[in-house]
Amino acid sequence: MSVSSRFSDAVDMARRAHDGVARKGTDIPYLAHVLSVAALVFEFGGDEDQAIAGLLHDVAEDAGGEAALAEIAARFGTRVADIVRACSDAVPDDPQNKPPWGERKVAYIRSISSKSDDAVLVTACDKLHNARAIVSDQRRLGDALFERFNSEAGRSGVLWYYTSLVDALVGRLEPLGPDARELGAELQRTVHELTSDIEARDTDVQASIEEFGQRLAVRYG
């Protein structure tokens, strides 16, 4: 499979969109994350459009809103722009003006059942890379890691979100072929590793995850 200059153009757009931004609590350029997502898309059977969407999946949410989506559509096509929209939990003109964390995450989980197959693959690659990073950092930092995340979430919220993602994504990935099934299995293994590591120190973690999910259900319906 060859990769065209469109991919290089998308790398540059992602570089400019996330210039000066680091991964939460680190000095790692945010660009490293989107490059990793694009690599996972290719590794798990995706095509160039899907990999470009992997590069750009956070641009509209964090760096431009609807104007960024329009630029993506003009430069890379509506298929890529549609995937990016589906991978965004909000498309604000001002990234500091998003709905509450819980509201966005509840809606995002629910949307997975109706996402396109394209968007499901890119979403799963995004969440797998994030989950791998959380596992690695949690082993180094312990629960201090979760101070990086939205204050509404905390440890229980982050674990609720990733276990809910597994529940929603694995079934969608299953019919998409062996590469997608392996992606789902790897996401499932990684999130299980995260929760098991924490459960080894705190046997009440599963109860706290369930309680957190129940509170969100009451609050956001």
C-alpha positions as CSV (number, residue, x, y, z in Angstrom):
1,M,0.0,0.0,0.0
2,S,1.4,3.4,-1.0
3,V,1.0,6.6,1.0
4,S,0.4,9.8,-1.0
5,S,1.5,13.4,-0.3
6,R,-2.0,13.9,1.2
7,F,-0.7,12.1,4.3
8,S,2.3,14.4,4.5
9,D,0.0,17.4,4.2
10,A,-2.1,16.1,7.0
11,V,0.9,15.6,9.2
12,D,1.7,19.3,8.7
13,M,-1.8,20.4,9.4
14,A,-1.8,18.4,12.7
15,R,1.6,19.8,13.6
16,R,0.3,23.4,13.1
17,A,-2.9,22.7,14.9
18,H,-1.2,21.2,18.0
19,D,1.9,23.4,18.0
20,G,3.2,24.1,21.5
21,V,0.7,21.6,23.1
22,A,1.9,18.7,25.2
23,R,0.2,15.5,26.4
24,K,-1.4,16.0,29.8
25,G,1.2,16.2,32.5
26,T,4.1,15.5,30.2
27,D,6.6,17.3,28.0
28,I,5.6,15.0,25.1
29,P,4.4,16.9,22.1
30,Y,0.8,16.3,21.4
31,L,1.8,15.5,17.8
32,A,3.3,12.2,19.1
33,H,-0.2,11.0,20.0
34,V,-1.9,11.7,16.6
35,L,1.1,10.2,14.8
36,S,0.7,7.1,16.9
37,V,-3.0,6.9,16.2
38,A,-2.4,7.1,12.5
39,A,0.2,4.3,12.8
40,L,-2.3,2.1,14.6
41,V,-4.9,2.7,11.9
42,F,-2.5,1.4,9.3
43,E,-1.4,-1.5,11.6
44,F,-5.0,-2.6,12.1
45,G,-6.0,-2.5,8.4
46,G,-7.1,1.0,7.8
47,D,-6.6,3.0,4.6
48,E,-5.0,6.3,4.0
49,D,-8.2,8.3,4.5
50,Q,-8.7,6.7,7.9
51,A,-5.0,7.3,8.8
52,I,-5.3,11.0,7.8
53,A,-8.4,11.2,10.1
54,G,-6.3,9.7,12.8
55,L,-3.8,12.5,12.4
56,L,-6.5,15.1,12.4
57,H,-9.0,13.5,14.9
58,D,-8.5,16.2,17.6
59,V,-8.1,19.3,15.3
60,A,-11.8,20.3,15.2
61,E,-12.4,19.5,18.9
62,D,-9.3,21.3,20.2
63,A,-8.2,23.7,17.5
64,G,-10.8,25.2,15.2
65,G,-14.3,23.9,15.5
66,E,-16.5,24.0,12.4
67,A,-14.0,26.1,10.5
68,A,-11.4,23.4,10.9
69,L,-13.8,20.8,9.7
70,A,-14.5,22.8,6.6
71,E,-10.8,23.1,5.9
72,I,-10.4,19.3,6.4
73,A,-13.2,18.6,4.0
74,A,-11.8,21.0,1.4
75,R,-8.2,19.6,1.6
76,F,-8.8,15.9,2.3
77,G,-12.4,15.2,1.4
78,T,-15.7,14.7,3.1
79,R,-15.0,11.2,4.2
80,V,-12.0,12.3,6.3
81,A,-14.0,15.3,7.7
82,D,-16.9,13.0,8.6
83,I,-14.6,10.7,10.5
84,V,-13.0,13.6,12.4
85,R,-16.5,14.9,13.3
86,A,-17.5,11.5,14.6
87,C,-14.3,11.2,16.6
88,S,-14.9,14.5,18.3
89,D,-16.9,14.7,21.5
90,A,-17.5,18.4,20.8
91,V,-16.8,20.9,18.0
92,P,-16.6,24.2,19.7
93,D,-15.2,27.4,18.1
94,D,-13.6,28.0,21.5
95,P,-12.0,24.8,22.9
96,Q,-12.2,26.3,26.4
97,N,-16.0,26.4,26.1
98,K,-17.0,22.7,25.9
99,P,-20.0,21.1,27.7
100,P,-19.2,19.4,31.0
101,W,-16.9,16.3,30.9
102,G,-19.5,13.8,31.9
103,E,-22.1,15.1,29.5
104,R,-19.7,14.8,26.6
105,K,-18.5,11.3,27.6
106,V,-22.0,9.9,28.1
107,A,-23.0,11.2,24.7
108,Y,-19.8,9.9,23.1
109,I,-20.3,6.4,24.4
110,R,-23.9,6.4,23.2
111,S,-22.9,7.6,19.8
112,I,-20.6,4.6,19.1
113,S,-23.5,2.4,18.2
114,S,-24.3,4.6,15.2
115,K,-20.8,5.7,14.1
116,S,-19.7,4.7,10.7
117,D,-17.3,1.7,10.4
118,D,-14.6,4.2,9.4
119,A,-15.0,6.2,12.6
120,V,-15.2,3.1,14.8
121,L,-11.8,2.0,13.6
122,V,-10.2,5.4,14.2
123,T,-11.9,5.8,17.5
124,A,-10.6,2.5,18.7
125,C,-7.1,3.3,17.7
126,D,-7.3,6.6,19.5
127,K,-8.5,5.0,22.7
128,L,-6.0,2.2,22.5
129,H,-3.1,4.6,22.3
130,N,-4.5,6.6,25.2
131,A,-5.1,3.5,27.3
132,R,-1.6,2.2,26.7
133,A,-0.2,5.5,27.9
134,I,-2.4,5.5,31.0
135,V,-1.3,2.0,31.9
136,S,2.4,2.9,31.5
137,D,2.1,6.2,33.5
138,Q,-0.1,4.7,36.2
139,R,2.6,2.1,37.0
140,R,5.2,4.9,37.4
141,L,3.0,7.5,39.1
142,G,0.2,5.6,40.8
143,D,-3.0,7.4,41.5
144,A,-1.3,10.8,41.1
145,L,-1.6,10.2,37.4
146,F,-5.4,10.8,37.6
147,E,-4.8,14.3,38.8
148,R,-4.0,15.2,35.1
149,F,-7.6,14.5,34.0
150,N,-10.7,16.6,34.3
151,S,-11.7,17.2,37.9
152,E,-15.1,15.8,37.3
153,A,-13.6,12.5,36.3
154,G,-10.9,11.5,38.7
155,R,-9.8,7.9,38.8
156,S,-13.3,6.4,38.9
157,G,-14.4,8.5,36.0
158,V,-11.4,7.6,33.8
159,L,-11.9,3.9,34.5
160,W,-15.6,4.1,33.9
161,Y,-15.0,5.8,30.6
162,Y,-12.5,3.3,29.3
163,T,-14.4,0.2,30.5
164,S,-17.5,1.7,28.8
165,L,-15.5,2.3,25.6
166,V,-14.5,-1.3,25.6
167,D,-18.1,-2.4,26.0
168,A,-19.3,-0.2,23.2
169,L,-16.4,-0.7,20.7
170,V,-15.7,-4.4,20.8
171,G,-19.1,-5.4,19.4
172,R,-18.8,-2.8,16.6
173,L,-15.3,-4.0,15.6
174,E,-16.2,-7.7,15.6
175,P,-17.9,-7.8,12.1
176,L,-15.2,-5.6,10.5
177,G,-12.7,-8.4,9.9
178,P,-9.8,-10.0,11.7
179,D,-7.6,-6.9,12.0
180,A,-10.5,-4.9,13.6
181,R,-11.3,-7.9,15.9
182,E,-7.6,-7.9,17.0
183,L,-7.8,-4.2,17.6
184,G,-10.9,-4.8,19.8
185,A,-9.1,-7.6,21.7
186,E,-6.0,-5.4,22.3
187,L,-8.1,-2.5,23.6
188,Q,-9.9,-4.9,25.9
189,R,-6.6,-6.4,27.2
190,T,-5.1,-3.0,27.8
191,V,-8.1,-1.7,29.7
192,H,-8.3,-4.9,31.7
193,E,-4.6,-4.5,32.5
194,L,-5.3,-1.0,33.8
195,T,-8.2,-2.0,36.0
196,S,-6.4,-5.1,37.3
197,D,-3.3,-3.1,38.3
198,I,-5.4,-0.8,40.4
199,E,-7.7,-3.5,41.8
200,A,-4.6,-5.3,43.1
201,R,-4.2,-2.3,45.5
202,D,-7.9,-1.3,45.9
203,T,-10.4,-4.1,45.9
204,D,-13.3,-1.5,45.9
205,V,-12.4,-0.2,42.4
206,Q,-15.1,-2.0,40.5
207,A,-17.8,-0.7,42.9
208,S,-16.5,2.8,42.5
209,I,-16.6,2.5,38.7
210,E,-20.2,1.3,38.9
211,E,-21.2,4.0,41.3
212,F,-19.6,6.7,39.1
213,G,-21.6,5.4,36.1
214,Q,-24.8,5.4,38.0
215,R,-24.2,9.1,39.1
216,L,-23.6,10.1,35.5
217,A,-26.8,8.3,34.4
218,V,-28.8,10.2,36.9
219,R,-27.2,13.5,36.0
220,Y,-27.1,13.3,32.2
221,G,-29.9,10.8,31.5
